[in-house]
C-alpha cells in the first residue's frame, strides 16, 4: 500500500528530508575530497623532487669537504675564494 504525502507521518517526512540533505552533502563532499587528494599527490611529488635536489647538494658538499681535507693534509690551507676557507699568504715579520 503506497503512502501519499498526506498519509506520511512527520517522522517519515523529516527522515526523507534529512536523507536528501545528507545525500546532497555527500555529493558536495566528494569533489572536495578528490581535489584534496590531488593536492596531496602534488605535494608528495614536489617532496620527492626536493629530495633529489637535496641529495645532489649533499654529494657536492661531501666532495668539497673531501677536497678541503685533502688539501689540509698536504699542508695547504687554501680554500676556494668566497667560501671562507681561502687564506691569503701573509708576509712574515722577516720579509718586512
C-alpha positions, 0 to 999 in steps of 0.5 A: 500500500503506497503512502501519499504525502498526506498519509506520511507521518512527520517522522517519515517526512523529516527522515526523507528530508534529512536523507536528501540533505545528507545525500546532497552533502555527500555529493558536495563532499566528494569533489572536495575530497578528490581535489584534496587528494590531488593536492596531496599527490602534488605535494608528495611529488614536489617532496620527492623532487626536493629530495633529489635536489637535496641529495645532489647538494649533499654529494657536492658538499661531501666532495668539497669537504673531501677536497678541503681535507685533502688539501689540509693534509698536504699542508695547504690551507687554501680554500676556494675564494668566497667560501671562507676557507681561502687564506691569503699568504701573509708576509712574515715579520722577516720579509718586512 
